[in-house]
Amino acid sequence: MNLISDAGTATATADLPRNAVIRRSTHRRYLMCPPTYFDVTYSINPWMNPAKPTDQPIAMAQWQRIHDQLVGLGHTVDLIPPAPGLPDMVFAANGATVWGDRALVARFRHAERDAESASYLEWFRSRGLQVQQAATANEGEGDYLTAGRWLLAGSGFRTDRRAHLESEQYFDRPVIGLTLVDDRYYHLDTALAVLDADTVMYYPGAFTTGSQAILRELFPSAILADAEDAAVFGLNAVSDGRHVLMSAGATNLIAKLRDAGFEPIGMDVSELLRAGGGVKCCTLELHDPAGG
């Protein structure tokens, strides 16, 4: 096995800038969960404040636009039914990690989200996948992002570092361990986004110095976000290799993506952010090894 962590170290074509790389999209398949029961009734991250009112219809409209944009780009979107009493189930990315016919279902760190796992176990089993629930705290694609042959794996706030080895063995793929240090960016997908097999964007300040060194080594051409763009969840983004759905408020990052040949699509996630979520949080990618 090749598990790496910071214990040891180690990118409309007419609008593209001169010498920009031509980016190509690939068909993707996602699982989403409507925010029927969206609310902030408890606090398990710094963004959540139960004393501040939420607006479920606005959250639904923001979620629907993300869904419709993905479908409009030609991607497939499956839906898992929401469950009463589980307001965070809208953040489907946390439910599992899926690669081919294997699904490793989350074991949530906080009791408030525990019951979500049963819905994901049932959904994947009913579709004939090989399914297993993680043995230790593991929050799915919130902390596991596919980049080429690697699984980039976060820890520090939600996913237990021991879960990285379990994921590596289950998927038979090398895991790169990255440690988060800023509790506002409690999942890897709030601090880093995979744009294509070779390109990522991330906020250095969310990681330990050792993890920053790993990222510089593996992705020397990475796009770096500043603190302002990170704070509006600009890195909680979904990319098909060309189009990047992301927070509309991350204006500096949007400009950097355009300069690199990507096509950013700004989305309003203001209501979802009240619960510490954004575009990527709402989308669990069902990775097909043959198709990307």
C-alpha positions in Angstrom: 0.0 0.0 0.0 1.1 3.6 -0.7 -0.7 5.6 2.0 0.9 9.0 2.4 0.2 11.6 5.1 1.9 14.7 6.4 3.8 12.5 8.8 6.2 12.2 5.8 6.2 14.2 2.5 6.7 13.7 -0.3 -5.2 22.9 -15.1 -16.3 29.4 -24.8 -12.8 28.6 -26.2 -13.1 32.0 -27.9 -12.9 33.6 -24.5 -9.8 31.7 -23.4 -6.6 33.6 -22.7 -3.7 33.1 -25.0 -1.9 29.8 -24.4 -4.7 28.5 -22.1 -5.2 24.8 -21.9 -8.3 23.5 -23.7 -10.4 21.8 -21.0 -12.8 18.9 -21.9 -15.8 17.8 -19.9 -16.6 14.1 -19.2 -20.0 12.7 -18.4 -20.5 12.3 -14.6 -23.1 10.7 -12.4 -24.1 12.2 -9.1 -26.4 11.3 -6.2 -28.3 14.2 -4.6 -30.9 14.5 -1.8 -33.6 17.2 -1.9 -33.5 19.6 1.2 -37.1 18.8 2.1 -36.2 18.9 5.8 -33.4 21.5 5.7 -33.0 23.4 8.9 -30.3 24.3 11.4 -31.5 22.8 14.7 -28.0 22.0 16.2 -24.4 23.1 15.7 -21.7 20.7 14.7 -19.5 23.2 12.7 -18.8 27.0 13.1 -21.2 27.9 10.3 -24.3 26.5 12.1 -26.2 28.8 14.5 -29.6 27.4 15.5 -30.6 30.9 16.8 -30.6 32.3 13.3 -33.7 31.4 11.2 -33.3 29.5 8.0 -35.5 29.6 4.9 -36.3 26.1 3.5 -37.9 27.4 0.3 -34.7 29.4 -0.5 -32.5 26.3 0.3 -34.7 24.2 -2.0 -34.4 26.8 -4.8 -30.6 26.9 -4.4 -30.4 23.1 -4.4 -32.7 22.9 -7.4 -30.5 25.2 -9.5 -27.5 23.0 -8.7 -29.4 19.9 -9.8 -30.8 21.5 -12.9 -27.4 22.9 -13.9 -25.8 19.5 -13.7 -28.6 17.9 -15.8 -28.4 20.8 -18.3 -24.7 20.0 -18.7 -25.6 16.5 -19.7 -24.8 14.7 -16.4 -26.9 12.0 -14.7 -28.4 12.9 -11.3 -30.0 10.2 -9.1 -32.0 11.1 -6.1 -32.0 9.5 -2.6 -35.2 10.2 -0.7 -34.8 12.6 2.3 -35.7 11.4 5.7 -37.7 13.4 8.4 -35.5 14.5 11.3 -32.3 14.5 9.3 -31.9 18.2 8.2 -28.3 17.7 6.9 -29.1 14.8 4.6 -29.2 17.3 1.8 -25.4 17.2 2.0 -25.2 13.9 0.1 -21.5 14.1 -0.5 -21.0 13.0 3.2 -23.0 9.8 2.8 -20.4 7.5 1.1 -17.5 7.2 -1.1 -18.3 5.3 -4.4 -15.8 3.8 -6.9 -17.2 1.5 -9.6 -19.4 -1.2 -8.0 -18.1 -0.5 -4.4 -19.6 1.9 -1.9 -18.1 2.6 1.5 -20.9 4.2 3.5 -20.2 6.9 6.1 -19.9 6.5 9.8 -20.6 10.0 11.0 -18.6 11.7 13.8 -21.6 13.3 15.4 -24.7 11.6 16.7 -27.0 14.1 15.0 -26.1 12.6 11.6 -25.8 8.9 12.6 -29.2 7.9 11.2 -28.3 9.0 7.7 -26.1 6.0 7.1 -29.0 3.6 7.1 -30.6 5.4 4.1 -27.3 5.2 2.1 -26.7 1.5 3.0 -30.2 0.7 1.7 -30.0 2.8 -1.4 -26.7 1.3 -2.6 -27.6 -2.2 -1.7 -30.9 -1.9 -3.6 -28.9 -1.1 -6.7 -26.6 -4.1 -6.5 -23.4 -2.4 -5.3 -21.0 -4.1 -2.9 -21.6 -2.1 0.2 -19.8 -1.8 3.5 -20.1 0.8 6.3 -16.9 2.3 7.5 -15.5 0.9 10.8 -14.3 4.2 12.1 -15.4 7.8 11.7 -15.5 8.4 7.9 -17.6 11.1 6.3 -17.6 10.0 2.7 -16.8 12.3 -0.1 -16.7 15.2 2.3 -13.2 13.9 3.2 -12.4 11.7 0.2 -11.8 13.3 -3.2 -10.7 11.3 -6.3 -7.8 12.8 -8.2 -6.5 10.5 -11.0 -5.4 7.3 -9.4 -5.3 8.7 -5.9 -7.9 9.3 -3.2 -7.1 12.5 -1.4 -8.2 11.9 2.2 -8.9 14.6 4.9 -8.7 14.3 8.6 -8.5 16.6 11.6 -12.2 17.3 12.4 -14.5 14.6 11.1 -12.9 11.6 9.4 -10.5 9.5 11.6 -7.0 9.1 10.2 -7.4 5.3 10.8 -10.2 5.3 8.2 -7.7 6.2 5.5 -6.1 2.8 5.6 -9.6 1.1 5.6 -10.5 3.1 2.5 -7.3 2.3 0.7 -7.8 -1.4 1.3 -11.5 -1.4 0.4 -11.0 0.4 -2.9 -7.4 -0.9 -3.6 -6.3 2.6 -4.4 -3.5 4.7 -2.9 -4.7 7.2 -0.3 -3.0 10.6 0.2 -3.6 11.8 3.8 -4.1 15.5 4.3 -4.7 17.1 7.7 -7.0 20.1 8.2 -6.3 22.7 10.9 -9.1 25.4 10.5 -12.4 24.2 11.9 -14.3 26.4 9.4 -13.0 24.0 6.8 -13.9 20.8 8.7 -14.2 18.6 5.6 -11.6 18.3 2.8 -14.2 19.3 0.2 -14.5 22.7 1.9 -10.8 23.5 1.4 -9.9 21.7 -1.8 -11.6 20.8 -5.1 -10.5 18.4 -7.8 -10.8 20.0 -11.2 -9.5 17.2 -13.4 -7.2 14.2 -12.9 -4.1 16.5 -12.7 -5.4 19.7 -11.4 -6.8 20.9 -8.0 -7.5 24.2 -6.3 -7.2 24.6 -2.6 -6.7 27.1 0.3 -3.3 26.5 1.9 -4.3 28.0 5.2 -6.7 25.1 5.8 -3.9 22.6 6.0 -0.9 21.7 8.1 2.5 22.7 6.7 3.2 19.1 6.0 0.0 18.7 4.0 0.8 21.9 2.1 4.1 20.3 1.1 2.4 17.2 -0.1 0.0 19.3 -2.2 2.8 21.3 -3.7 4.7 18.2 -4.6 1.7 16.4 -6.2 0.0 19.4 -7.8 2.7 22.0 -8.7 0.2 23.7 -11.0 -2.6 23.9 -8.5 -4.8 27.0 -8.4 -4.6 28.6 -4.9 -7.5 30.3 -3.3 -7.3 33.3 -1.0 -8.9 33.5 2.4 -11.9 35.6 1.1 -12.8 33.0 -1.6 -12.4 30.1 0.9 -14.7 31.9 3.3 -17.6 31.9 0.9 -17.1 28.2 0.1 -15.6 28.8 -3.3 -13.7 25.6 -3.0 -16.8 23.5 -2.3 -17.1 23.0 -6.0 -18.0 20.4 -8.6 -16.0 20.0 -11.8 -16.6 17.9 -14.9 -13.1 18.7 -16.2 -14.3 21.9 -17.9 -17.3 23.4 -16.1 -16.9 24.2 -12.5 -20.0 24.8 -10.4 -19.1 26.9 -7.4 -20.1 29.7 -5.0 -20.8 32.9 -7.0 -19.1 34.9 -4.3 -15.6 33.5 -4.9 -14.8 36.2 -7.5 -11.0 36.0 -7.4 -11.1 32.3 -7.8 -13.5 32.5 -10.6 -11.1 34.7 -12.5 -8.2 32.3 -11.9 -10.3 29.4 -13.2 -11.1 31.3 -16.4 -7.5 32.2 -16.9 -6.7 28.4 -16.6 -9.2 27.5 -19.3 -12.1 26.3 -17.1 -15.6 27.6 -17.3 -16.8 28.6 -13.8 -20.5 28.7 -13.2 -21.5 30.8 -10.2 -24.2 29.4 -7.9 -26.0 31.1 -5.0 -25.4 28.9 -1.9 -26.1 31.5 0.8 -28.8 29.6 2.5 -27.0 26.2 2.3 -23.9 27.9 3.8 -25.9 28.5 7.0 -25.4 24.8 7.7 -21.8 24.8 6.4 -22.6 23.4 2.9 -22.2 24.4 -0.7 -22.3 22.9 -4.2 -20.0 19.9 -3.6 -21.7 19.1 -0.3 -24.9 18.5 -2.2 -23.4 16.1 -4.7 -22.0 12.7 -4.2 -20.2 11.5 -7.3 -20.7 7.9 -8.3 -17.3 7.3 -9.9 -17.1 5.1 -13.0 -13.5 3.9 -13.4 -14.1 3.5 -17.1 -15.6 6.9 -17.6 -13.8 9.3 -15.3 
